Amino acid sequence: MIFIAMTTANAQYSNATLSGPWLLYQNPLTPYNDSLTYIIFDGNGSITDFGGFGTFSGSYSVNASGAFSGILNMGEGSFPLSGQLTSQNTATMGDRILSKVSNPGALSGTITGILNSECGSATVTLTVDNQGKIIGATGLAAPVS
């Protein structure tokens, strides 16, 4: 008889672990926090969006212990990113937290509301795809995230 011991302490991570949209926020999260955004990882080593409208791209890699690193391309500049997966659904990036969006399709369709700011208020309509990515907006100037 052969016994195979398995433990969760030896979790194996890969590029696929980061597949999908992840919410990136400052910890602790506070109201009107401008540092709230998202990153979409394709699961194969590419970043397909950062913050909205697909204007940013990049690449990343995850090692077996969950450490990840990559490059985020923003216009003509590139910026490094690195972090550590703490579970299949959470990670840290310096003082920021990444949390996997478990059901991005729940927001797909059209969302309409009133945006209030110091400059006044406006009716805003967002069109969101089945990955939770904003693909269109009225009432706001692009880019919108």
N, CA, C and O atoms as a GROMACS GRO file, in nm:
protein
  580
    1MET      N    1   0.083  -0.117   0.000
    1MET     CA    2   0.000   0.000   0.000
    1MET      C    3   0.089   0.125   0.000
    1MET      O    4   0.188   0.130   0.073
    2ILE      N    5   0.054   0.225  -0.081
    2ILE     CA    6   0.129   0.348  -0.092
    2ILE      C    7   0.044   0.462  -0.038
    2ILE      O    8  -0.072   0.475  -0.074
    3PHE      N    9   0.103   0.544   0.048
    3PHE     CA   10   0.034   0.661   0.102
    3PHE      C   11   0.101   0.786   0.047
    3PHE      O   12   0.223   0.796   0.042
    4ILE      N   13   0.020   0.880   0.006
    4ILE     CA   14   0.072   1.007  -0.042
    4ILE      C   15   0.024   1.115   0.053
    4ILE      O   16  -0.097   1.134   0.070
    5ALA      N   17   0.116   1.186   0.114
    5ALA     CA   18   0.081   1.293   0.207
    5ALA      C   19   0.064   1.423   0.130
    5ALA      O   20   0.149   1.459   0.048
    6MET      N   21  -0.046   1.493   0.156
    6MET     CA   22  -0.071   1.620   0.090
    6MET      C   23  -0.097   1.725   0.197
    6MET      O   24  -0.171   1.701   0.292
    7THR      N   25  -0.036   1.841   0.181
    7THR     CA   26  -0.060   1.951   0.274
    7THR      C   27  -0.093   2.076   0.196
    7THR      O   28  -0.050   2.093   0.081
    8THR      N   29  -0.168   2.164   0.259
    8THR     CA   30  -0.199   2.291   0.193
    8THR      C   31  -0.085   2.390   0.210
    8THR      O   32  -0.083   2.494   0.143
    9ALA      N   33   0.008   2.361   0.298
    9ALA     CA   34   0.121   2.452   0.320
    9ALA      C   35   0.210   2.461   0.197
    9ALA      O   36   0.284   2.558   0.181
   10ASN      N   37   0.204   2.360   0.110
   10ASN     CA   38   0.288   2.359  -0.009
   10ASN      C   39   0.207   2.395  -0.134
   10ASN      O   40   0.224   2.333  -0.239
   11ALA      N   41   0.121   2.492  -0.122
   11ALA     CA   42   0.036   2.532  -0.234
   11ALA      C   43   0.121   2.568  -0.354
   11ALA      O   44   0.225   2.632  -0.341
   12GLN      N   45   0.076   2.527  -0.469
   12GLN     CA   46   0.146   2.556  -0.593
   12GLN      C   47   0.069   2.663  -0.670
   12GLN      O   48  -0.049   2.644  -0.702
   13TYR      N   49   0.133   2.772  -0.698
   13TYR     CA   50   0.072   2.880  -0.773
   13TYR      C   51   0.131   2.883  -0.913
   13TYR      O   52   0.239   2.828  -0.937
   14SER      N   53   0.062   2.949  -1.004
   14SER     CA   54   0.110   2.964  -1.142
   14SER      C   55   0.049   3.091  -1.200
   14SER      O   56  -0.029   3.158  -1.133
   15ASN      N   57   0.084   3.122  -1.324
   15ASN     CA   58   0.024   3.238  -1.391
   15ASN      C   59  -0.128   3.227  -1.394
   15ASN      O   60  -0.198   3.328  -1.386
   16ALA      N   61  -0.180   3.105  -1.404
   16ALA     CA   62  -0.325   3.084  -1.410
   16ALA      C   63  -0.394   3.125  -1.281
   16ALA      O   64  -0.513   3.158  -1.283
   17THR      N   65  -0.323   3.125  -1.168
   17THR     CA   66  -0.383   3.164  -1.040
   17THR      C   67  -0.435   3.307  -1.047
   17THR      O   68  -0.538   3.338  -0.986
   18LEU      N   69  -0.367   3.394  -1.120
   18LEU     CA   70  -0.408   3.534  -1.130
   18LEU      C   71  -0.512   3.559  -1.240
   18LEU      O   72  -0.548   3.674  -1.264
   19SER      N   73  -0.558   3.455  -1.306
   19SER     CA   74  -0.652   3.472  -1.417
   19SER      C   75  -0.777   3.548  -1.374
   19SER      O   76  -0.839   3.516  -1.273
   20GLY      N   77  -0.813   3.649  -1.455
   20GLY     CA   78  -0.936   3.724  -1.431
   20GLY      C   79  -0.911   3.862  -1.373
   20GLY      O   80  -0.796   3.904  -1.357
   21PRO      N   81  -1.020   3.932  -1.341
   21PRO     CA   82  -1.007   4.066  -1.284
   21PRO      C   83  -0.979   4.063  -1.134
   21PRO      O   84  -1.035   3.981  -1.061
   22TRP      N   85  -0.892   4.152  -1.090
   22TRP     CA   86  -0.858   4.165  -0.948
   22TRP      C   87  -0.875   4.311  -0.909
   22TRP      O   88  -0.832   4.401  -0.982
   23LEU      N   89  -0.937   4.335  -0.795
   23LEU     CA   90  -0.955   4.470  -0.743
   23LEU      C   91  -0.831   4.507  -0.664
   23LEU      O   92  -0.788   4.431  -0.576
   24LEU      N   93  -0.772   4.621  -0.693
   24LEU     CA   94  -0.651   4.670  -0.626
   24LEU      C   95  -0.689   4.790  -0.542
   24LEU      O   96  -0.745   4.886  -0.593
   25TYR      N   97  -0.659   4.784  -0.412
   25TYR     CA   98  -0.696   4.895  -0.325
   25TYR      C   99  -0.596   4.914  -0.212
   25TYR      O  100  -0.522   4.822  -0.174
   26GLN      N  101  -0.596   5.035  -0.159
   26GLN     CA  102  -0.512   5.070  -0.045
   26GLN      C  103  -0.573   5.008   0.080
   26GLN      O  104  -0.695   5.001   0.092
   27ASN      N  105  -0.492   4.963   0.170
   27ASN     CA  106  -0.541   4.905   0.295
   27ASN      C  107  -0.508   5.000   0.410
   27ASN      O  108  -0.391   5.032   0.428
   28PRO      N  109  -0.604   5.046   0.488
   28PRO     CA  110  -0.747   5.012   0.480
   28PRO      C  111  -0.816   5.093   0.372
   28PRO      O  112  -0.773   5.202   0.336
   29LEU      N  113  -0.926   5.036   0.320
   29LEU     CA  114  -1.006   5.102   0.218
   29LEU      C  115  -1.089   5.211   0.285
   29LEU      O  116  -1.159   5.185   0.383
   30THR      N  117  -1.082   5.332   0.232
   30THR     CA  118  -1.158   5.443   0.289
   30THR      C  119  -1.251   5.501   0.182
   30THR      O  120  -1.224   5.486   0.063
   31PRO      N  121  -1.361   5.567   0.223
   31PRO     CA  122  -1.450   5.628   0.123
   31PRO      C  123  -1.374   5.729   0.036
   31PRO      O  124  -1.284   5.797   0.084
   32TYR      N  125  -1.411   5.737  -0.088
   32TYR     CA  126  -1.352   5.830  -0.186
   32TYR      C  127  -1.202   5.807  -0.204
   32TYR      O  128  -1.126   5.900  -0.227
   33ASN      N  129  -1.162   5.681  -0.194
   33ASN     CA  130  -1.021   5.645  -0.208
   33ASN      C  131  -0.985   5.640  -0.357
   33ASN      O  132  -1.030   5.552  -0.429
   34ASP      N  133  -0.904   5.736  -0.403
   34ASP     CA  134  -0.868   5.742  -0.543
   34ASP      C  135  -0.776   5.629  -0.588
   34ASP      O  136  -0.753   5.613  -0.707
   35SER      N  137  -0.724   5.552  -0.493
   35SER     CA  138  -0.632   5.446  -0.531
   35SER      C  139  -0.704   5.313  -0.556
   35SER      O  140  -0.638   5.209  -0.562
   36LEU      N  141  -0.834   5.315  -0.571
   36LEU     CA  142  -0.911   5.195  -0.599
   36LEU      C  143  -0.916   5.173  -0.750
   36LEU      O  144  -0.963   5.260  -0.823
   37THR      N  145  -0.869   5.060  -0.797
   37THR     CA  146  -0.870   5.029  -0.940
   37THR      C  147  -0.871   4.878  -0.957
   37THR      O  148  -0.886   4.805  -0.860
   38TYR      N  149  -0.856   4.832  -1.078
   38TYR     CA  150  -0.849   4.688  -1.101
   38TYR      C  151  -0.745   4.656  -1.207
   38TYR      O  152  -0.705   4.740  -1.287
   39ILE      N  153  -0.704   4.528  -1.203
   39ILE     CA  154  -0.609   4.474  -1.300
   39ILE      C  155  -0.672   4.347  -1.356
   39ILE      O  156  -0.726   4.266  -1.280
   40ILE      N  157  -0.664   4.328  -1.488
   40ILE     CA  158  -0.712   4.203  -1.546
   40ILE      C  159  -0.590   4.126  -1.598
   40ILE      O  160  -0.518   4.172  -1.687
   41PHE      N  161  -0.570   4.007  -1.541
   41PHE     CA  162  -0.465   3.914  -1.582
   41PHE      C  163  -0.529   3.807  -1.670
   41PHE      O  164  -0.639   3.760  -1.640
   42ASP      N  165  -0.462   3.767  -1.778
   42ASP     CA  166  -0.523   3.669  -1.869
   42ASP      C  167  -0.498   3.524  -1.828
   42ASP      O  168  -0.553   3.434  -1.891
   43GLY      N  169  -0.417   3.500  -1.727
   43GLY     CA  170  -0.387   3.363  -1.685
   43GLY      C  171  -0.271   3.300  -1.758
   43GLY      O  172  -0.226   3.191  -1.722
   44ASN      N  173  -0.220   3.368  -1.861
   44ASN     CA  174  -0.109   3.317  -1.941
   44ASN      C  175   0.013   3.406  -1.939
   44ASN      O  176   0.106   3.387  -2.019
   45GLY      N  177   0.016   3.506  -1.849
   45GLY     CA  178   0.132   3.592  -1.838
   45GLY      C  179   0.116   3.730  -1.896
   45GLY      O  180   0.212   3.806  -1.902
   46SER      N  181  -0.006   3.766  -1.939
   46SER     CA  182  -0.029   3.901  -1.993
   46SER      C  183  -0.129   3.977  -1.907
   46SER      O  184  -0.226   3.921  -1.856
   47ILE      N  185  -0.102   4.107  -1.891
   47ILE     CA  186  -0.198   4.196  -1.827
   47ILE      C  187  -0.275   4.261  -1.941
   47ILE      O  188  -0.216   4.324  -2.029
   48THR      N  189  -0.407   4.244  -1.941
   48THR     CA  190  -0.486   4.294  -2.053
   48THR      C  191  -0.554   4.426  -2.024
   48THR      O  192  -0.606   4.490  -2.116
   49ASP      N  193  -0.557   4.469  -1.898
   49ASP     CA  194  -0.616   4.598  -1.865
   49ASP      C  195  -0.576   4.639  -1.724
   49ASP      O  196  -0.547   4.556  -1.639
   50PHE      N  197  -0.573   4.768  -1.703
   50PHE     CA  198  -0.546   4.826  -1.573
   50PHE      C  199  -0.633   4.950  -1.562
   50PHE      O  200  -0.602   5.052  -1.623
   51GLY      N  201  -0.739   4.943  -1.486
   51GLY     CA  202  -0.819   5.061  -1.457
   51GLY      C  203  -0.929   5.097  -1.553
   51GLY      O  204  -1.015   5.176  -1.515
   52GLY      N  205  -0.933   5.045  -1.674
   52GLY     CA  206  -1.045   5.074  -1.762
   52GLY      C  207  -1.006   5.101  -1.906
   52GLY      O  208  -0.900   5.157  -1.934
   53PHE      N  209  -1.091   5.062  -1.997
   53PHE     CA  210  -1.082   5.086  -2.141
   53PHE      C  211  -0.964   5.019  -2.209
   53PHE      O  212  -0.937   5.050  -2.325
   54GLY      N  213  -0.892   4.930  -2.144
   54GLY     CA  214  -0.785   4.856  -2.210
   54GLY      C  215  -0.669   4.940  -2.258
   54GLY      O  216  -0.598   4.900  -2.350
   55THR      N  217  -0.646   5.056  -2.197
   55THR     CA  218  -0.538   5.143  -2.243
   55THR      C  219  -0.402   5.102  -2.188
   55THR      O  220  -0.299   5.154  -2.232
   56PHE      N  221  -0.400   5.012  -2.093
   56PHE     CA  222  -0.275   4.964  -2.034
   56PHE      C  223  -0.260   4.815  -2.061
   56PHE      O  224  -0.360   4.744  -2.073
   57SER      N  225  -0.137   4.770  -2.070
   57SER     CA  226  -0.109   4.628  -2.091
   57SER      C  227   0.018   4.594  -2.016
   57SER      O  228   0.078   4.681  -1.953
   58GLY      N  229   0.059   4.470  -2.024
   58GLY     CA  230   0.184   4.432  -1.959
   58GLY      C  231   0.200   4.282  -1.956
   58GLY      O  232   0.126   4.208  -2.022
   59SER      N  233   0.296   4.239  -1.878
   59SER     CA  234   0.323   4.096  -1.863
   59SER      C  235   0.357   4.068  -1.718
   59SER      O  236   0.396   4.158  -1.643
   60TYR      N  237   0.342   3.941  -1.678
   60TYR     CA  238   0.370   3.902  -1.540
   60TYR      C  239   0.407   3.755  -1.537
   60TYR      O  240   0.383   3.681  -1.632
   61SER      N  241   0.465   3.714  -1.426
   61SER     CA  242   0.489   3.572  -1.401
   61SER      C  243   0.473   3.546  -1.253
   61SER      O  244   0.502   3.632  -1.170
   62VAL      N  245   0.426   3.427  -1.220
   62VAL     CA  246   0.402   3.384  -1.082
   62VAL      C  247   0.486   3.259  -1.059
   62VAL      O  248   0.483   3.166  -1.139
   63ASN      N  249   0.562   3.257  -0.947
   63ASN     CA  250   0.636   3.135  -0.917
   63ASN      C  251   0.553   3.043  -0.827
   63ASN      O  252   0.446   3.082  -0.781
   64ALA      N  253   0.601   2.924  -0.802
   64ALA     CA  254   0.526   2.822  -0.729
   64ALA      C  255   0.489   2.864  -0.588
   64ALA      O  256   0.390   2.816  -0.534
   65SER      N  257   0.567   2.954  -0.526
   65SER     CA  258   0.536   2.998  -0.390
   65SER      C  259   0.441   3.118  -0.387
   65SER      O  260   0.406   3.166  -0.280
   66GLY      N  261   0.400   3.166  -0.505
   66GLY     CA  262   0.302   3.275  -0.512
   66GLY      C  263   0.361   3.413  -0.529
   66GLY      O  264   0.286   3.511  -0.537
   67ALA      N  265   0.493   3.425  -0.534
   67ALA     CA  266   0.553   3.557  -0.561
   67ALA      C  267   0.531   3.589  -0.710
   67ALA      O  268   0.552   3.503  -0.796
   68PHE      N  269   0.489   3.712  -0.738
   68PHE     CA  270   0.471   3.749  -0.878
   68PHE      C  271   0.540   3.881  -0.907
   68PHE      O  272   0.559   3.964  -0.818
   69SER      N  273   0.577   3.898  -1.033
   69SER     CA  274   0.640   4.022  -1.077
   69SER      C  275   0.603   4.044  -1.222
   69SER      O  276   0.564   3.951  -1.294
   70GLY      N  277   0.615   4.168  -1.264
   70GLY     CA  278   0.582   4.198  -1.402
   70GLY      C  279   0.609   4.342  -1.436
   70GLY      O  280   0.668   4.417  -1.358
   71ILE      N  281   0.566   4.378  -1.554
   71ILE     CA  282   0.582   4.513  -1.608
   71ILE      C  283   0.445   4.561  -1.653
   71ILE      O  284   0.374   4.489  -1.724
   72LEU      N  285   0.409   4.682  -1.613
   72LEU     CA  286   0.284   4.744  -1.657
   72LEU      C  287   0.321   4.855  -1.755
   72LEU      O  288   0.394   4.948  -1.719
   73ASN      N  289   0.270   4.846  -1.877
   73ASN     CA  290   0.297   4.946  -1.981
   73ASN      C  291   0.185   5.050  -1.981
   73ASN      O  292   0.068   5.016  -2.000
   74MET      N  293   0.223   5.177  -1.961
   74MET     CA  294   0.128   5.287  -1.957
   74MET      C  295   0.173   5.390  -2.058
   74MET      O  296   0.266   5.467  -2.031
   75GLY      N  297   0.109   5.394  -2.173
   75GLY     CA  298   0.151   5.489  -2.275
   75GLY      C  299   0.292   5.458  -2.319
   75GLY      O  300   0.322   5.348  -2.366
   76GLU      N  301   0.380   5.556  -2.304
   76GLU     CA  302   0.518   5.536  -2.345
   76GLU      C  303   0.608   5.494  -2.229
   76GLU      O  304   0.728   5.474  -2.248
   77GLY      N  305   0.552   5.479  -2.108
   77GLY     CA  306   0.631   5.439  -1.992
   77GLY      C  307   0.597   5.299  -1.946
   77GLY      O  308   0.491   5.246  -1.977
   78SER      N  309   0.689   5.240  -1.873
   78SER     CA  310   0.668   5.107  -1.814
   78SER      C  311   0.704   5.114  -1.667
   78SER      O  312   0.798   5.182  -1.628
   79PHE      N  313   0.627   5.041  -1.587
   79PHE     CA  314   0.647   5.043  -1.443
   79PHE      C  315   0.648   4.900  -1.390
   79PHE      O  316   0.567   4.817  -1.432
   80PRO      N  317   0.740   4.870  -1.298
   80PRO     CA  318   0.744   4.735  -1.243
   80PRO      C  319   0.629   4.714  -1.144
   80PRO      O  320   0.583   4.808  -1.079
   81LEU      N  321   0.584   4.591  -1.133
   81LEU     CA  322   0.490   4.555  -1.028
   81LEU      C  323   0.536   4.423  -0.969
   81LEU      O  324   0.590   4.337  -1.039
   82SER      N  325   0.514   4.407  -0.840
   82SER     CA  326   0.549   4.282  -0.773
   82SER      C  327   0.460   4.264  -0.652
   82SER      O  328   0.409   4.361  -0.596
   83GLY      N  329   0.443   4.140  -0.613
   83GLY     CA  330   0.359   4.111  -0.499
   83GLY      C  331   0.368   3.967  -0.456
   83GLY      O  332   0.452   3.890  -0.505
   84GLN      N  333   0.280   3.931  -0.364
   84GLN     CA  334   0.278   3.796  -0.309
   84GLN      C  335   0.135   3.749  -0.294
   84GLN      O  336   0.054   3.814  -0.227
   85LEU      N  337   0.102   3.636  -0.356
   85LEU     CA  338  -0.028   3.574  -0.334
   85LEU      C  339  -0.032   3.522  -0.192
   85LEU      O  340   0.060   3.455  -0.147
   86THR      N  341  -0.140   3.552  -0.121
   86THR     CA  342  -0.157   3.500   0.015
   86THR      C  343  -0.263   3.390   0.018
   86THR      O  344  -0.276   3.319   0.118
   87SER      N  345  -0.338   3.376  -0.091
   87SER     CA  346  -0.434   3.268  -0.112
   87SER      C  347  -0.467   3.265  -0.260
   87SER      O  348  -0.408   3.340  -0.338
   88GLN      N  349  -0.560   3.181  -0.300
   88GLN     CA  350  -0.603   3.177  -0.439
   88GLN      C  351  -0.680   3.303  -0.478
   88GLN      O  352  -0.696   3.331  -0.597
   89ASN      N  353  -0.728   3.380  -0.379
   89ASN     CA  354  -0.813   3.495  -0.405
   89ASN      C  355  -0.763   3.628  -0.350
   89ASN      O  356  -0.829   3.730  -0.367
   90THR      N  357  -0.648   3.629  -0.283
   90THR     CA  358  -0.594   3.754  -0.228
   90THR      C  359  -0.442   3.759  -0.248
   90THR      O  360  -0.374   3.657  -0.255
   91ALA      N  361  -0.393   3.883  -0.255
   91ALA     CA  362  -0.249   3.904  -0.270
   91ALA      C  363  -0.215   4.041  -0.212
   91ALA      O  364  -0.304   4.124  -0.191
   92THR      N  365  -0.089   4.063  -0.186
   92THR     CA  366  -0.041   4.194  -0.142
   92THR      C  367   0.055   4.248  -0.245
   92THR      O  368   0.129   4.174  -0.310
   93MET      N  369   0.052   4.381  -0.260
   93MET     CA  370   0.147   4.454  -0.344
   93MET      C  371   0.190   4.574  -0.263
   93MET      O  372   0.126   4.679  -0.270
   94GLY      N  373   0.296   4.562  -0.184
   94GLY     CA  374   0.337   4.670  -0.095
   94GLY      C  375   0.228   4.694   0.007
   94GLY      O  376   0.187   4.602   0.077
   95ASP      N  377   0.178   4.819   0.016
   95ASP     CA  378   0.071   4.850   0.111
   95ASP      C  379  -0.066   4.836   0.048
   95ASP      O  380  -0.165   4.882   0.105
   96ARG      N  381  -0.073   4.774  -0.067
   96ARG     CA  382  -0.202   4.754  -0.135
   96ARG      C  383  -0.242   4.608  -0.132
   96ARG      O  384  -0.159   4.518  -0.119
   97ILE      N  385  -0.372   4.586  -0.145
   97ILE     CA  386  -0.429   4.453  -0.143
   97ILE      C  387  -0.490   4.426  -0.280
   97ILE      O  388  -0.553   4.514  -0.340
   98LEU      N  389  -0.472   4.305  -0.330
   98LEU     CA  390  -0.542   4.258  -0.450
   98LEU      C  391  -0.644   4.155  -0.406
   98LEU      O  392  -0.612   4.063  -0.330
   99SER      N  393  -0.766   4.169  -0.451
   99SER     CA  394  -0.873   4.076  -0.419
   99SER      C  395  -0.938   4.031  -0.549
   99SER      O  396  -0.983   4.115  -0.628
  100LYS      N  397  -0.945   3.900  -0.571
  100LYS     CA  398  -1.001   3.849  -0.696
  100LYS      C  399  -1.151   3.877  -0.701
  100LYS      O  400  -1.222   3.855  -0.603
  101VAL      N  401  -1.197   3.924  -0.814
  101VAL     CA  402  -1.340   3.948  -0.836
  101VAL      C  403  -1.401   3.813  -0.869
  101VAL      O  404  -1.372   3.755  -0.974
  102SER      N  405  -1.485   3.761  -0.780
  102SER     CA  406  -1.534   3.625  -0.793
  102SER      C  407  -1.640   3.609  -0.901
  102SER      O  408  -1.651   3.501  -0.960
  103ASN      N  409  -1.719   3.711  -0.929
  103ASN     CA  410  -1.823   3.699  -1.031
  103ASN      C  411  -1.831   3.828  -1.112
  103ASN      O  412  -1.927   3.903  -1.098
  104PRO      N  413  -1.731   3.854  -1.198
  104PRO     CA  414  -1.730   3.980  -1.272
  104PRO      C  415  -1.849   3.995  -1.365
  104PRO      O  416  -1.888   4.107  -1.396
  105GLY      N  417  -1.906   3.885  -1.411
  105GLY     CA  418  -2.020   3.891  -1.502
  105GLY      C  419  -2.145   3.946  -1.437
  105GLY      O  420  -2.239   3.985  -1.507
  106ALA      N  421  -2.149   3.951  -1.304
  106ALA     CA  422  -2.267   4.003  -1.234
  106ALA      C  423  -2.288   4.150  -1.264
  106ALA      O  424  -2.400   4.200  -1.251
  107LEU      N  425  -2.184   4.221  -1.305
  107LEU     CA  426  -2.195   4.363  -1.336
  107LEU      C  427  -2.212   4.390  -1.484
  107LEU      O  428  -2.221   4.506  -1.525
  108SER      N  429  -2.218   4.285  -1.566
  108SER     CA  430  -2.225   4.309  -1.711
  108SER      C  431  -2.356   4.378  -1.748
  108SER      O  432  -2.459   4.359  -1.683
  109GLY      N  433  -2.350   4.457  -1.853
  109GLY     CA  434  -2.467   4.530  -1.898
  109GLY      C  435  -2.448   4.678  -1.881
  109GLY      O  436  -2.337   4.729  -1.895
  110THR      N  437  -2.555   4.748  -1.852
  110THR     CA  438  -2.552   4.893  -1.839
  110THR      C  439  -2.588   4.934  -1.697
  110THR      O  440  -2.685   4.884  -1.639
  111ILE      N  441  -2.508   5.023  -1.642
  111ILE     CA  442  -2.531   5.075  -1.507
  111ILE      C  443  -2.547   5.226  -1.519
  111ILE      O  444  -2.462   5.294  -1.577
  112THR      N  445  -2.656   5.280  -1.465
  112THR     CA  446  -2.681   5.424  -1.473
  112THR      C  447  -2.699   5.478  -1.331
  112THR      O  448  -2.765   5.416  -1.248
  113GLY      N  449  -2.641   5.594  -1.305
  113GLY     CA  450  -2.654   5.656  -1.174
  113GLY      C  451  -2.614   5.802  -1.178
  113GLY      O  452  -2.576   5.854  -1.282
  114ILE      N  453  -2.623   5.866  -1.063
  114ILE     CA  454  -2.586   6.006  -1.048
  114ILE      C  455  -2.450   6.012  -0.979
  114ILE      O  456  -2.433   5.953  -0.872
  115LEU      N  457  -2.355   6.080  -1.038
  115LEU     CA  458  -2.223   6.102  -0.980
  115LEU      C  459  -2.220   6.242  -0.921
  115LEU      O  460  -2.239   6.340  -0.992
  116ASN      N  461  -2.195   6.251  -0.792
  116ASN     CA  462  -2.185   6.380  -0.724
  116ASN      C  463  -2.039   6.407  -0.692
  116ASN      O  464  -1.968   6.319  -0.644
  117SER      N  465  -1.994   6.528  -0.720
  117SER     CA  466  -1.858   6.568  -0.689
  117SER      C  467  -1.857   6.715  -0.649
  117SER      O  468  -1.961   6.781  -0.646
  118GLU      N  469  -1.738   6.766  -0.619
  118GLU     CA  470  -1.725   6.907  -0.584
  118GLU      C  471  -1.761   6.998  -0.701
  118GLU      O  472  -1.794   7.115  -0.682
  119CYS      N  473  -1.757   6.944  -0.822
  119CYS     CA  474  -1.788   7.022  -0.942
  119CYS      C  475  -1.936   7.019  -0.978
  119CYS      O  476  -1.977   7.084  -1.074
  120GLY      N  477  -2.016   6.946  -0.904
  120GLY     CA  478  -2.158   6.934  -0.934
  120GLY      C  479  -2.198   6.789  -0.945
  120GLY      O  480  -2.132   6.702  -0.888
  121SER      N  481  -2.306   6.762  -1.017
  121SER     CA  482  -2.351   6.624  -1.036
  121SER      C  483  -2.380   6.600  -1.183
  121SER      O  484  -2.406   6.694  -1.259
  122ALA      N  485  -2.374   6.474  -1.223
  122ALA     CA  486  -2.399   6.438  -1.362
  122ALA      C  487  -2.460   6.298  -1.365
  122ALA      O  488  -2.429   6.214  -1.280
  123THR      N  489  -2.545   6.274  -1.463
  123THR     CA  490  -2.596   6.140  -1.486
  123THR      C  491  -2.492   6.064  -1.565
  123THR      O  492  -2.445   6.110  -1.670
  124VAL      N  493  -2.455   5.948  -1.516
  124VAL     CA  494  -2.348   5.868  -1.576
  124VAL      C  495  -2.405   5.732  -1.614
  124VAL      O  496  -2.477   5.670  -1.536
  125THR      N  497  -2.371   5.685  -1.733
  125THR     CA  498  -2.407   5.551  -1.776
  125THR      C  499  -2.279   5.478  -1.816
  125THR      O  500  -2.202   5.526  -1.899
  126LEU      N  501  -2.257   5.361  -1.755
  126LEU     CA  502  -2.141   5.278  -1.786
  126LEU      C  503  -2.188   5.150  -1.853
  126LEU      O  504  -2.290   5.093  -1.814
  127THR      N  505  -2.114   5.106  -1.953
  127THR     CA  506  -2.139   4.976  -2.016
  127THR      C  507  -2.024   4.885  -1.975
  127THR      O  508  -1.907   4.918  -1.997
  128VAL      N  509  -2.058   4.771  -1.915
  128VAL     CA  510  -1.959   4.681  -1.858
  128VAL      C  511  -1.970   4.545  -1.927
  128VAL      O  512  -2.080   4.494  -1.946
  129ASP      N  513  -1.853   4.486  -1.967
  129ASP     CA  514  -1.856   4.355  -2.032
  129ASP      C  515  -1.862   4.244  -1.927
  129ASP      O  516  -1.866   4.271  -1.807
  130ASN      N  517  -1.863   4.117  -1.974
  130ASN     CA  518  -1.878   4.005  -1.881
  130ASN      C  519  -1.753   3.975  -1.800
  130ASN      O  520  -1.752   3.880  -1.722
  131GLN      N  521  -1.647   4.054  -1.815
  131GLN     CA  522  -1.529   4.042  -1.730
  131GLN      C  523  -1.524   4.154  -1.627
  131GLN      O  524  -1.427   4.164  -1.551
  132GLY      N  525  -1.628   4.240  -1.623
  132GLY     CA  526  -1.630   4.351  -1.530
  132GLY      C  527  -1.555   4.473  -1.580
  132GLY      O  528  -1.534   4.568  -1.505
  133LYS      N  529  -1.515   4.473  -1.707
  133LYS     CA  530  -1.437   4.582  -1.765
  133LYS      C  531  -1.530   4.687  -1.824
  133LYS      O  532  -1.625   4.654  -1.895
  134ILE      N  533  -1.504   4.814  -1.794
  134ILE     CA  534  -1.584   4.923  -1.850
  134ILE      C  535  -1.546   4.939  -1.997
  134ILE      O  536  -1.430   4.964  -2.029
  135ILE      N  537  -1.645   4.924  -2.085
  135ILE     CA  538  -1.617   4.932  -2.228
  135ILE      C  539  -1.682   5.055  -2.292
  135ILE      O  540  -1.661   5.081  -2.410
  136GLY      N  541  -1.758   5.130  -2.215
  136GLY     CA  542  -1.818   5.251  -2.265
  136GLY      C  543  -1.874   5.335  -2.151
  136GLY      O  544  -1.910   5.282  -2.047
  137ALA      N  545  -1.879   5.466  -2.171
  137ALA     CA  546  -1.932   5.555  -2.068
  137ALA      C  547  -1.989   5.679  -2.133
  137ALA      O  548  -1.936   5.730  -2.231
  138THR      N  549  -2.100   5.727  -2.077
  138THR     CA  550  -2.152   5.856  -2.117
  138THR      C  551  -2.165   5.941  -1.991
  138THR      O  552  -2.191   5.888  -1.882
  139GLY      N  553  -2.147   6.070  -2.004
  139GLY     CA  554  -2.154   6.159  -1.890
  139GLY      C  555  -2.020   6.182  -1.824
  139GLY      O  556  -2.011   6.264  -1.732
  140LEU      N  557  -1.915   6.112  -1.868
  140LEU     CA  558  -1.781   6.129  -1.814
  140LEU      C  559  -1.681   6.135  -1.929
  140LEU      O  560  -1.708   6.083  -2.037
  141ALA      N  561  -1.569   6.198  -1.905
  141ALA     CA  562  -1.461   6.199  -2.003
  141ALA      C  563  -1.370   6.078  -1.979
  141ALA      O  564  -1.341   6.046  -1.864
  142ALA      N  565  -1.326   6.013  -2.084
  142ALA     CA  566  -1.237   5.898  -2.073
  142ALA      C  567  -1.098   5.941  -2.029
  142ALA      O  568  -1.063   6.056  -2.055
  143PRO      N  569  -1.018   5.859  -1.965
  143PRO     CA  570  -1.050   5.720  -1.931
  143PRO      C  571  -1.131   5.712  -1.802
  143PRO      O  572  -1.118   5.796  -1.713
  144VAL      N  573  -1.214   5.612  -1.794
  144VAL     CA  574  -1.299   5.588  -1.679
  144VAL      C  575  -1.266   5.452  -1.623
  144VAL      O  576  -1.250   5.356  -1.699
  145SER      N  577  -1.255   5.442  -1.493
  145SER     CA  578  -1.233   5.311  -1.431
  145SER      C  579  -1.321   5.296  -1.310
  145SER      O  580  -1.318   5.193  -1.243
   0.00000   0.00000   0.00000
